[in-house]
Every structure is written in structure tokens, then in C-alpha cells.
Amino acid sequence: MDYLKRLLVGRPLKSSEDEGQSLSRFAALAMLSSDALSSVAYGTEQIVVVLVTLSAAAIWYSLPIAAVVLVLLTSLILSYRQIIHAYPHGGGAYVVSSENLGKNAGLIAGGSLLIDYMLTVAVSVSAGAEAITSAIPSLYAHRVAISIVIVLLIMLMNLRGLRESAGFLMFPVYTFIAVITILILYGIFKVVTGMDAYHATAAPGALVPGVTIALLLRAFSSGSSSLTGVEAISNAVPFFKKPKAKNAAGTLAMMGLILGFFFTGITFLNYWYGIVPTTEVTVLSQVGSAVFGGQGIMYYLLQFSTALILAVAANTGFSAFPVLAYNLAKDKYLPHNYQDRGDRLGYSNGIITLALGSIVLLLIFQGSTERLIPLYSVGVFIPFTLSQTGMVLKWRKEGKNWFRKSIANIIGAAISFSIVVILFVFRLPDIWPFFIIMPILMYIFYRIHTHYKNVAEQLRIANDEPIKIHEYDGNTVVVLVGNVTQVNVGALNYAQSIGDYVIAMHVSLEENEEKEKEIRAEFKKHFPDIRFSVVRSPYRSIINPVTRYVKRISKTAKERNYTTTVLIPEFVPNKAWKRSLHNQTALRLRLKLAYRDDIIISTYNYHLKK
């Protein structure tokens, strides 16, 4: 297993090598922006899918909707740059909301983002699988299996560490940036020069019968999914090279400019060519076919780069989820295991948890991007709303020029809150699981926090509290024995070295007096000075008879001012796989007896050589 781990994950890194894992802007853009940049592959499509439920002529409304999305993007980029400088240790929406709106708001933001990052992975790999099946339709029936394989590969990549993940991501991310830039510039060139005729389904401003505010709001909320992933950089500020905050803010600005250009260009080209979504071919695929003139090399390069970035876009979740889980664990709302670093200095437990949760979502929703998007949106816009509101309160408390500083936050909070309301009102049938998952998650947070609080309270020693050292008069050791074997002989010899009074206990599972006499006689032959007790078990159980017997011995030991130790002998095979060939009675006994506070449990291991 160690060899396999080294092969898949790599050699362990020293803690002193942590700074060497830090990311430059160039590497961080690839690692932390892949989700936001890749969302242009389905952001425009989600707007158009809603609009064409009324009529193809309604596609022109995607232009003003895209303009509002760009306003929201601008306010979010400006706001999260402020968050990066104000909270350079990372944590994003969770930390901002906790400090300025209270712990409940912080936990809602943190819980929403935990769900959202799982959905990020599920949506990204689902969209990647759809891009693959658009180019190779024969694989359409296997898109869920393709998605799961992609998740496992990205999990392994992240377990190998930050620098290796970033190095791997540079090719797909920068290839995608190059190809989409060529697509948009070449498309606009063809439009301006008249090489491609105007094929829009309706002119801007055309009155389309049946258009309602509700329809436009639904389309806007779906299109805003293009902005998911914007907050990831603010969560991962500690990953950057020094000066961390400056580099993180610069990377965020670069990402915002690229994302705005891509989203605007693809939405315009989709409108110009009058493209209508179909079930098995994505909108971006149709735009590429229209611009590049059929199924040429550039079209396939577009599909290939889109599939790659959609697949690796899940890496944003793998980068941000472990850091968020770390912050929640640090505040004692998640298990402390999420603070542990793996061999490659990454938060391995968070990475593995995210992968497993995403696979479950893929199986539940059968890899459907359209079904995942509404949940995806609500999971990110609630934290957006809370973090922007929190920043407004932060500037207000600081006083000087607070309104000027908070303009971007106010706009971002207002639009984000509007999207949350739209989702609650118009997409309730799609997002209802959120209202079940979040209360459960909040309950889990508080149960964990209460547990850690109680543990700390019970373990803490007050400064003025005298430490009581109890003097015991001796130690009673109960050794569980079967037949007289090398294991039991070694255990009894050890028991005599630590105990003042040793008892060998044997559980008889069958009504066979001759067998029992044989064991007793053999025991007395080797250990004449040790008390030998037999407990009969007519129900073929070992655990309960041992527990009852130890309880009686412990009571007697207390009366004599003795401690009670239960020594459980077991043999250890020379190969790990051989353990499965033997019963796990010793393990079950330890688990059962561990809940008794009046005994000490010890194990004697006898190691087999072959």
C-alpha cells in the first residue's frame, strides 16, 4: 500500500517545503480560475435554454440580460478584491460573514459553499462529459461513468500537491483561453467584414408575444451561473507567493477581464447566428461550427479544449473546498481531521471528501448539467449576498469614506439578493433539496461545535486548581484466554509484570465438561499460581459475558483501592491481507469495553513470522 501511495501521490514533502508550493499569478490563474472561465461554456446556453421555452425570437433578450450579468461581475470582482486585502489569510465569504454578520450567517455562507463546491465539481465534469459526447455521440450513454472517472483523476492530481496540480492545469486552461479568444475575434471579424450574414431570430427591441418578467428573471438567474467560482481566489489567498494579497488581487482582476470578454463575445455570436439549443449538441459547439465553418480542425480543437477545461474546472472546487473545511474545522464546526495536511502538504481529507460527495451528486442527478445548475446557483449566490452585506457593515463600522468604499458591495449585494429571491420564487421545484440539506448541515455544525466545547471544558485544568494524584494500592489484571497458546503464554507473563493480582478468564461456548477440564488442567500445569475463571456462554457470545465479568471484578478492585486492567491477547499475521482470514473478536471487545470509565484496556500483540 505504501508503494502504491508513493506511486500515485509522490514522495512526502517536509513542512519546511511549504513555501516552495506557493503559486505565481500565472499558475494560480490556471488553478483557481478554471471554474469561472469554463462556465462560459454553459452560461450563455442556460440563458437561451430558458428563453426558447417561449420562442426562438426571444433569444435577443440574452443581450440585455448579459449586460446585467456583466454589471454583477464587475461589482463582485471589485468587492472580492477588497475582501482579499481586508482578509489576507483567506476564508472568503465564511470569514467575512462570521466577523461582520455573526456566526449563524457565517455558517450559512460556509455550508452553502461546501455544497456549492461539490456541485462545482459535479457540474464541471458533467459539462465536460457533455462536450466529449457532443464530439463523439456514441459515448452519450456513458457520460456518468466518464464524469466519475474524471473526478477520481482530478482527486489524485490534487493529492499530489499544489504545484503539480497547477502545472498540469496550465495546458488545458491556457489552451482554452487561446482558442476562445480566436473564436470570438475571428467571429467578430467575420461579422464586421460581412463574411457571415445576419441570422438572428429577431432584432433587438422586437416585441415577442408572451414574454414576462418572470421568464426574463429566470433566464437572468440561470445566466448568472457564469459567475460561480469568482469567490474561489479569495478563499485561497494563502496559496499565493508573497506578497500574497497583492498577487491574489491581481489574479482576480485578470480572471474578471477574461471572463467578461468571453461571456460577452459568446453571447453576441450566439445571438448573431441565431443558434437554438439542442439536446445533444451544446450552444458553444454550434457557435464554433458556425464561426469556423463546419467540422474543421479548429472546431475539434475548440471541443477538445472545452472538454478539457470543463473537466479540470472541477479543480477550483478541489482548491477551495479543503481551505474552507480547514477554516470551519479551526473554528470547531467540522472535525479536526480537516486541519491535517497530507504527505504533499495539501488538506487531503477535504480533497477526498469533496470527491466522494461529488460522485454521489453525479449518481443522484445522472450527470445532468441542467438539473444541477439551479442548485449550483443558489449555493453560490447566498454566500455572495452575505459576504457583500458583511463588507458594507465592515466599511460602515470603520467610518471614514465608508459609502464610497462600499458602492461595489452594495450593488453586488442587491443583485445577488435579487437572484436568490428569483431562485426561491421561480426555481423552487429545482432547488428544494437545498432547504433539506442546509438545516441538516447547520445541525451537524452545532453538534460538532458543542462536542468540542464540552471536551475542552472537561480536559482544561484551571490555573488555581490543584492537581490530584491518587495513590492506588495495586492493579488487577484480567487476561482473556482461550486455549493455552504462545499468545496467551506471552500475555500472562506480561500481565504478571504489571499486575499485583492476575486473573485468567476463559469463556466456554459449549456444554462440554471434558473440554473445559482439559483446558483448566493444561492451564494449571503452566500457570499454577494464577487464578483461572471460566464463564459459560449458552448464547455463543463472548462480548457480553466478558463485559459482565469485568464489571464484577472492577467493583471488587475498587473496594481494595486497585485499578482494573483488561489485557486482550491477539496475534498479528506477517501480511496485512491475512488479518481478514481471522475473526475480529479482539477489536469488538476493545470497542465494547472502551465505554467503561472504570477500566484500562490494553492489547498484547504476538507477531507471527510466517
LONURO-858524 format. One record per atom (N, C-alpha, C): z, y, x. Coordinates in steps of 0.2 Angstrom, whole numbers, plus 5000, padded with zeros to 4 digits. Example, Ala and Ser with C-alpha at 12.3 -4.5 7.8 and 13.67 -1.06 7.14 Angstrom:
BEGIN
503949725066;503949785062;503949845066;503549895064;503649955068;503950005064;
! end
This chain:
BEGIN
500049945004;500050005000;500050065004;500450065010;500450125014;499750135017;499450085019;498750085022;498250115017;498350095011;497850125005;498050195004;498650215004;498850285003;498550325009;498650305015;498350345020;497650355020;497250295018;496550295017;496350345012;496650345006;496450395000;496750465001;497350475003;497650535004;497650565010;497650525016;497650555023;498350555026;498350575032;499050575036;499550625033;500150605034;500650655031;500650725036;500750775032;500750845036;501550865037;501650895043;502350925044;502450985039;503050995038;503251065034;502951125038;503051115044;502851175049;502051195048;501651145046;500951155045;500751185038;501251205034;501151235028;500651295028;500751345033;500351405034;499651385035;499551335039;498851315040;498451285034;498851275028;498551255022;498351315018;498551375020;498351435016;497651445016;497451485010;496751495009;496451565010;495851565013;495551635013;495251655006;494951715006;494651734999;494051694998;493751675003;493051635002;493251564999;493751535002;493951465000;494351474993;494751524992;495151524986;494651544980;494151574981;493651594976;493351524973;493251484978;492951414976;493451374972;494051374975;494651334972;494951354966;495051424965;495351444959;494951474954;494351484955;493851524950;493351474947;493351414949;492851364946;492951364939;493551364936;493651354929;493351414925;493451474927;493251534924;492451544925;492251534931;491451534932;491151484928;491351424928;491051374924;491051384917;491451424914;491551424907;490851464904;490451494908;489851524906;489351474904;489551414906;489051354904;489151344896;489751354894;489851344886;490051404882;490251464886;490551514882;490051544877;489351564880;488851584875;488751534870;488651474872;488551424867;489051424861;489651434863;490151424857;490151484852;489851544855;489751594850;489151584846;488651554849;488051544845;488151484840;488451434842;488651374838;488951404831;489351444831;489751474825;489251514821;488851554825;488351604821;487851564817;487551514820;486951474817;487251434811;487851424810;488051394804;487851434798;487751494799;487451534794;486751544794;486451564800;485751564800;485551584807;484951554810;484751574816;484651644817;484551684812;484451754813;485051794815;485651754814;486251784815;486451784823;485951754827;486151754834;486151824837;485851874835;485851934838;486551964838;486951944834;487651964834;488051944840;487751894844;488051874850;488051934855;487651984855;487652034859;488252084859;488352114853;488952154852;489652114853;489652044851;490252004852;490351994860;489751984864;489851984871;490152044874;489952104871;490152174874;490952174873;491152154867;491952154866;492252104871;491952044872;492251994877;492252034884;491752074886;491752104892;492352154893;492452194887;493052234887;493652204888;493752144885;494352104886;494452074893;493852054896;493852034903;494052084908;493852144907;493952204911;494752214911;495052214905;495752234904;496152174907;495952114906;496352064909;496352064917;495752074920;495652074927;496152134930;496052194927;496452244929;497252234928;497452194923;498152184921;498352124926;497952074927;498252024932;498252044939;497852094941;497952124947;498552154948;498852194943;499452224943;500052164943;499952114940;500452054940;500452024947;499852024950;499851994957;500352034962;500252104961;500652144966;501352154963;501452144957;502152154955;502552094956;502152034955;502551964956;502151924961;502251944968;501851914973;502051844975;502551814972;502751744973;502451704968;502051724964;501651684959;502051674953;501751634948;502151614942;501751644936;501351694937;500951724932;501351734925;501051714920;501251734913;501951714912;502151654914;502851624913;503351674916;503251694923;503751734926;503751804923;503151834921;503151894918;503451894911;503351854907;503651844900;504351834901;504551794905;505351774906;505751834908;505451874913;505851934915;505851994911;505251994907;505252064903;505352044895;505251984893;505251974885;505851924884;506151894889;506651844888;506451774889;506951734890;506751664892;506351624886;506451634880;506051604875;505351614875;505151684876;504451704877;504151674883;504551664889;504351634895;504151564894;504651524890;504551454889;503951444885;503851494880;503251484876;502551494880;502551544884;502051554889;501951494893;502451474896;502451414901;502251354898;502451344892;502251274888;501551284886;501351344884;500651344882;500151334887;500351364893;499951354899;499951284902;500551244901;500551174903;500051134899;500051154892;499551114888;498851144890;498751204891;498051234892;497751204898;498151194904;497951164910;497651094909;498051054905;497750994903;497150994899;497051044895;496451054891;495951074895;496151124900;495651144905;495251084909;495651034911;495350984914;494950944909;495250924903;494850894898;494150924896;494250994895;493651024893;493051024898;493351044905;492851044910;492450984912;492850924912;492550864914;492050844908;492350854901;491850844896;491250884896;491250944897;490650984898;490250964904;490550944909;490150914915;489850854913;490150804909;489850744907;489250764902;489350814898;488850834894;488250854897;488350894903;487750924907;487450864910;487750814912;487450754915;487050714910;487350704904;486950674899;486350714896;486350774897;485850814895;485250804899;485350794906;484850774910;484650704910;485150664909;485050584908;485250564902;484850564896;485150554889;485350484889;485150434893;485350364892;486050354893;486350404897;487150394898;487550424893;487250454887;487650494882;488250454879;488150384878;488650344875;489250334880;489150344887;489650334892;490050394894;489950454890;490250514893;490950514894;491350484889;492050474890;492250444897;491950384898;492050354904;491850394910;491350424910;491150474915;491650524916;491950554911;492450604911;493050584915;493250524913;493950494916;493850484923;493250454925;493150444932;493150514936;492850564933;492850624937;493550654938;494050644932;494750664933;495050634938;494950564939;495350524944;495050544951;494450564952;494150584958;494450654960;494550694956;494750764957;495550754959;495850714955;496550704957;496650684964;496250634966;496350604973;496150664978;495650704976;495450764981;496050804981;496450824976;496950874976;497550844980;497650774979;498250744983;498150744991;497550764993;497350765000;497550835003;497750884998;497950945001;497451004999;497751065000;497351124998;496751135002;496751135008;496151155012;495551105011;495751035011;495250985009;494950995003;495351014998;495051024991;494651084991;494851144994;494451204994;493751184998;493851155004;493251135007;492751095003;492951054999;492551004995;492251054990;492551104987;492351134981;491851194983;491851214989;491351264991;490651254989;490451194991;489751174990;489551184982;489851144977;489751154970;489751224968;490351254970;490451324967;489951374969;489851374976;489351424978;488651404977;488451344976;487851324974;487651344966;488151334962;488151364955;488051434955;488451474959;488351544959;487651564961;487451534966;486751554968;486251534963;486251474960;485751454955;485751494949;486351514946;486451554940;486251624942;486351654948;486151714950;485351724950;485051664952;484251664952;484051654945;484351614941;484151604934;484151674931;484651714931;484751774927;484251824930;484251834937;483751884940;483051874938;482851804939;482151784938;482051794930;482551774926;482451784919;482351854917;482751904919;482651974918;482052004921;481851974927;481151994930;480551974925;480651914922;480051894918;480051934911;480651954909;480751994903;480452064904;480652094910;480452164911;479652174912;479452124916;478652124918;478252094912;478552074907;478152044901;477851974902;478151944907;477851874908;478051824903;478651834899;478851794894;478951844888;478651814882;478651854876;479351854873;479451904868;480051914865;480051854859;480551814859;480651764854;481251764850;481651814851;482251824847;482151804840;482651774837;482651754830;482751814825;482951874828;483051934824;483151994828;482952054827;483052114831;483752134830;484052164835;484752194835;484752244829;485252234825;485352284819;485152254813;484752194813;484452174807;485052144803;484952154796;485452134791;485252064790;485752024791;485751954790;486151934783;485851914778;486251894772;486751844773;487351854771;487951814771;488451824777;488251864781;488651874787;489351904785;489851884787;490551904785;490951924791;491451964790;491951974796;492251914798;492451864794;492751804796;492251764801;491651764799;491151724804;491151764810;491051824811;491051864817;491651854821;492251854818;492851844821;492951774824;492751724820;492751654823;492251644829;491651684829;491251674834;491551714840;491851764839;492151804845;492751764848;493151734844;493751694847;493451634851;492851604848;492551544852;492251574859;491951624858;491651654865;492151674870;492751694867;493251714872;493551664876;493351594875;493451544879;493251544886;492751594887;492451604893;492951634898;493451664895;493951704899;494551654902;494551594900;495051544902;495051534909;495551534913;495551524920;495651584924;495651644920;495751714923;496451714926;496951684923;497551694925;497751644931;497351604933;497551554937;497651584944;497351634946;497451664953;498151694953;498351724948;499051754948;499551704948;499451644946;499951584947;499951564954;499451564957;499351534964;499351584970;499651634969;499751684975;499951654981;500451614981;500751584987;500251544991;499651524988;499151484992;498751524996;498751594996;498351635000;498651645007;498151665011;498351695018;498651755017;499051775022;499351845022;498851895024;498851955021;499351975015;499151945009;499651905006;499451865000;499251904994;499651954992;499551984986;498852024986;498652054992;498052094993;497452044993;497551984996;496951934996;496851904989;497451894985;497351864979;497051914974;497251984974;496952034970;496252044971;496052044978;495352044980;494951984977;495151924977;494851874975;494751874967;495251894964;495251904957;494651954955;494652014958;494152064957;493452034958;493351994963;492651964964;492451914959;492951874957;492851824951;492651864945;493051924943;492851954937;492151984937;491952014943;491252044943;490751984942;490851924945;490351874945;490351844938;490951834935;491051814928;490651854923;490851924923;490551974919;489751974919;489451964925;488751964926;488451904923;488751844924;488451784922;488451784914;489051804911;489151794904;488651844901;488551904903;488151954900;487351924901;487251904907;486551884908;486351824904;486751774903;486551714899;486551724892;487051774890;487051784883;486351824881;486151874885;485551914884;484951864884;484851824889;484251774889;484251724883;484851704881;484851664875;484651694869;484851764869;484551804863;483851814864;483551834869;482851844870;482451784869;482651734871;482151674870;482351634863;482751664859;482951634853;483151564853;483551544857;483751474858;484251464853;484151404850;484651374845;484951314847;485651304847;485951254850;485751184846;485751134850;485651064848;486151014850;486250964847;486750914848;486850884855;486250864858;486250834864;485950874870;485750934869;485550974875;485951044874;486251064880;486651124880;486151184880;486451244878;486151304877;485951324884;486351314889;486151334896;485551294899;485551234897;484951194899;484351214896;484351244889;483751264886;483551334889;484051374891;483951434894;483551424901;483851374905;483551354911;482851334910;482751294905;482051264904;481551324902;481751374898;481351424896;481251474902;481651484906;481551534912;481151504918;481351434919;481051404925;480351364923;480251374916;479551344914;479551264914;479951234910;479951164909;480451124914;480251064916;480751024919;480551024927;480551074930;480351084937;480951074941;480951084948;481451074952;482051114951;481851184949;482451224948;482851214942;482451184937;482851164931;483351104933;483151054936;483551004938;484151024943;483951074947;484451104952;485051134947;484751174942;485251204938;485751154934;485451104932;485851044928;486251014933;486051004939;486450974944;487051014946;486951084947;487451124949;487951134944;487651144937;488151154932;488551094931;488251034931;488650974930;489250964936;489050984942;489550984947;490151034946;489951104944;490451144944;490851134938;490551104932;490951094926;491451034928;491250984932;491650934934;492250954938;492051004943;492651024948;492951084945;492751114940;493151164936;493851144934;493851074933;494551054932;495051064937;494751074943;495251084949;495651154948;495451204944;495851254943;496451234940;496451194935;497051164932;497451124937;497151084941;497551054946;497851094951;497551154952;497851204957;498451244954;498351264947;498851304944;499451264940;499251204937;499751164934;500351144938;500251124944;500851104949;501351164950;501051224951;501351284953;501851304947;501551304941;501851324935;502451274934;502251204935;502851154934;503351164939;503151184945;503651204950;504151254948;503851314945;504251364943;504751344937;504451304933;504851284927;505451234929;505251194934;505751144937;506351184941;506151244945;506551284948;507051314944;506851334938;507251364933;507651314928;507551244930;507851184927;507651174920;507051184919;506751174912;506251114912;506051084918;505751024920;506050984925;505950924925;506350884930;506250904937;506750904942;506750924948;506150894953;505950834950;505450804954;504750844955;504650894950;504050934951;504150984957;504750994960;504851034966;504651004972;504650934972;504450894978;503750904980;503750904987;503050914990;502850844992;502250824992;501950764994;501850765001;501550705004;501350705011;500850755013;500450785009;499950835011;500150905009;500850915007;501150975006;500951004999;500650964995;500550984988;501050954983;501050984977;501550954972;501250894969;501350844972;500950784970;501150754963;501850764961;502050744954;501650784949;501550844950;501250894945;500550874944;500250854950;499450834950;499350774946;499850724947;499750654944;499850664937;500350704935;500550714928;499950744924;499650794927;499050834924;498550784923;498350744928;497850694927;497950644921;498550614921;498650574916;498650604909;498950664908;498850704902;498150714900;497750734904;497050754903;496650684901;496850634904;496450574902;496650554895;497350564893;497550544886;497150594881;497050654883;496750704878;495950684878;495650664883;494950644883;494850584878;495350534878;495350474874;495450494867;495950544866;496050564859;495450594856;495150644859;494650684857;493950654858;493950604862;493250564863;492750614867;493050654872;492650694876;492250744873;492450774866;492050824863;492250894865;491850924868;492050994870;492151044864;491751034859;491851074853;492451064850;492751004850;493450994847;493951014851;493851014857;494451044862;494451114863;493851154862;493851224863;494351264859;494451254853;494951294849;495651284852;495851224853;496551214856;496551244863;496051244867;496051264873;496151344873;495851374868;495851454867;496551474865;496851434860;497551454858;498051444864;497951394868;498351384873;498351434879;497851474879;497751524884;497851594882;497751604875;497751674873;498551694871;498951644869;499651664868;499951684875;499851654880;500151674887;499851744889;499151754887;498851814889;499251874885;499351864878;499651914874;500351924877;500751874878;501451884881;501451914887;501051894892;501051924899;500852004899;500352014894;500152084894;500652134891;500952104886;501552144882;502152144887;502252094891;502852094896;502652154901;502052164903;501952214908;501952284905;501852294899;501952354896;502652374896;503052324894;503852334894;504052354901;503752314906;503952324913;503852394915;503252424914;503052494916;503452544912;503652524906;504052574901;504752574904;505052524907;505652524910;505652564916;505152554920;505052594926;504952674925;504752694920;504752764918;504152804920;504052814926;503552864929;502852834928;502452884924;501752864923;501652794920;502152774916;502152714913;501452704908;501352754904;500752744900;500052734903;499952774909;499352764912;499352694916;499852674918;499852604921;499752554916;499952564910;499952504905;499352504901;498852554902;498252554897;497952494897;497752464903;497452394903;497852344900;498452344900;498952294897;498952304890;498952364887;498952374880;498352354877;497752364880;497052344877;497052264878;497252234883;497252164884;497752134879;498352154878;498752134873;498552134866;498252194864;497952204857;497452154856;496952144860;496352104859;496552024859;497052014864;497251944865;497651924858;498051964856;498451954850;497951944844;497451984844;496951984838;496651914838;496451884844;496151824845;496651764843;497251774844;497751724842;497851724834;497851784831;497851794824;497251754821;496651774824;496051744822;496051664822;496251644827;496351564828;496851534823;497351574822;497851544817;497551544810;497151604808;496951614801;496351564800;495851574805;495151544804;495051474807;495451454812;495351394815;495951344815;496351354809;496951314808;496851244808;496351214805;496151144805;496051114812;495851164816;495651134823;496251144828;496751184826;497251194831;497951174829;497951144823;498651114820;499051074825;498751034830;499150994834;499651044839;499351104840;499751154844;500451164841;500551164834;501151184831;501551124831;501351064832;501751004833;501950994841;501551004845;501650994852;502151054855;502051114853;502451164856;503251164854;503351144848;504151134846;504451074850;504051024851;504250964854;504350984862;503851024865;503951044872;504551094873;504651134868;505251184868;505851144868;505951094864;506551054863;506651014870;506150984873;506150954879;506451004884;506151064885;506351114890;507151124889;507351134883;508051154882;508551084883;508251034882;508650974883;508750954890;508250964894;508250964901;508751014904;508651074902;509051134905;509751114903;509951094897;510651084896;510951024900;510550974901;510750924906;510950944913;510450984916;510551014922;511151054923;511251094917;511851144917;512451104917;512451044913;513051004912;513250964919;512750944922;512850914928;513150964934;512851024934;513151074939;513851084937;513951094931;514651114929;515151054931;514950994930;515350934932;515450924939;514950944943;514950924950;515250984954;515251044951;515451104955;516251104957;516351124963;517051124965;517251204966;517751224962;517951294962;518251304969;518251374971;518451394977;519251384978;519551394972;520351394972;520551324970;520151274969;520351214966;520451164972;521151134972;521251094977;520951024977;520650994982;520350934982;520850874982;520850834976;521250774976;521050714979;521450684984;521250624987;521650574985;521350524981;521850474978;521850414983;522450394984;522650334988;522650274984;522150224986;522150164982;522550114987;522850064983;523150014987;522749954989;522149944987;521649894989;521049894985;520649844986;519949834982;519849764980;519749764974;519549694971;518749694971;518549634974;517849624974;517649564970;517149574965;516949524961;516249504963;516149444966;515449424968;515149374963;514549394961;514149344956;513849294960;513949234959;513649174962;513349124957;512849094960;512549034956;512748974960;512248934963;512448884967;512648904974;512948864978;513148884985;512448884989;512248944990;511648954994;511749005000;511249015005;511349055010;511549135008;511249145002;511349214999;512049224997;512349174994;513049184991;513549174997;513349135002;513749125008;513849195011;513249225013;513249295016;513649345012;513549345005;513849395001;514649385001;514849325001;515549315001;515849335007;515549315013;515849335019;515849415020;515349445017;515349525017;515949545012;516049515007;516549535002;517249535005;517349485009;518049475012;518149525017;517549555020;517649615025;517849675022;517649685015;517849755012;518349745007;518549685004;518949674999;519649645001;520149674997;520849644998;520949584994;520549574988;520549524983;519849504981;519649444983;518949424981;518949374976;518449384971;518349334966;517649314966;517549254966;516849224965;516749204957;516249234954;516149224947;515449184946;515549134942;514949094940;514849094933;514249104931;514049104923;513749034922;514048994918;513748924916;513348934910;512648914910;512248924905;512148864901;512448804903;512348744899;512948704899;513048664893;513648624892;513548564896;513648574903;513648514907;514248514912;514748474910;515348474914;515248444921;514848394921;514748364928;514448414933;513948454930;513548504935;514048554937;514448574932;514948634933;515548604938;515748544938;516248514943;515948514949;515248494950;514848484956;514848554960;514748604956;514648674959;515348694961;515848684957;516548704959;516848674965;516648604966;516848564971;516548594978;515848604977;515448624983;515748694985;515948734981;516148804982;516848804986;517248754983;517948754986;517948724993;517448684994;517348655001;517248705006;516748755004;516648805009;517048865009;517348885003;517748945002;518448924999;518848885002;519448864999;519948914997;519948975000;520449024999;520149074994;519549074991;519349124987;519349094979;519649134975;519649114968;518949104965;518849054961;518249034958;518249034951;517949084947;518049084940;517349064937;517349024931;516749004928;516849034921;516249064919;516249094912;515649064909;515749034903;515248994899;514849044895;514249034894;513749074890;513349034885;513649024879;513248974875;512549004872;512449074873;511849104871;511349114877;511449084883;511049084888;510949154891;511449194890;511449264893;511849274899;511649314904;512049324910;512349394909;512049444907;512249514907;512849524903;512849504897;513449514893;514149484895;514049414897;514649384900;514949414906;514449434910;514749474916;515049534915;514749574910;515049644908;515749634905;515849584901;516449574898;517049554903;516849504908;517249484913;517449544918;516949584920;517149634924;517549684921;517549694915;517949744911;518649724911;518749654910;519449624911;519749634918;519349614923;519549624930;519749694932;519349744929;519449814931;520049834928;520249814922;520849834919;521449814923;521449744925;521949724929;522049754936;521449774939;521449804945;521749874945;521649914939;521949974939;522649974938;522949924935;523649914935;523949904942;523549874946;523849864953;523649924958;523349974955;523050034959;522550004964;522049964961;521549934965;520849964963;520349974967;519749994964;519349924963;518849924959;518449864957;517749874960;517549824964;516849824966;516449764964;515849774961;515449714959;514949704964;514949644968;514449634973;513849584970;513249614970;512749574967;512249544973;512249484974;511849454979;511149444977;510649454981;509949444979;509549434986;509049394985;508649384991;508049424991;507749444996;507149494997;506649455000;506049434996;505449404999;505149445005;504849415009;504549445015;503849485013;503649475007;503049515004;503249544998;502949604997;503149634990;502949604984;502349574984;502049544979;502449484976;502849444981;503149384979;503749404975;504049464975;504549484970;504449474963;503749474961;503649464954;503649394952;503749344957;503749274956;504449254954;504949304954;505649284953;505949334948;506449304944;506749344939;507149404942;507249454937;507449524939;508249524937;508549474937;509249474934;509649524938;509649534945;510049574949;509849644946;509249664945;509049734943;509349754936;509349704932;509549714925;510349724925;510649684929;511449684930;511649754932;511249784938;511449844940;511349904935;510749894931;510649944926;511249944921;511449884919;511949874914;512649904916;512849884922;513449904925;513449974927;512950004928;512950074931;513250124926;513250104919;513550154914;514350144914;514650104918;515350094918;515650144924;516050184922;516350234927;516950204931;517150144929;517750114932;517650064938;516950054939;516750004944;516250034949;516250004955;515750014960;515249964961;514649974961;514149924961;513849924968;513749864971;513449854977;513049794977;512549794982;512049744982;512049714989;512049644989;511949614996;511249584996;510849605001;510149585002;510149535007;509849475005;509749425010;508949415011;508749435017;507949435018;507649365020;507149345016;506849285018;506349295024;506249245028;505749255033;505049235032;504949195027;504349165026;504249145018;
! end
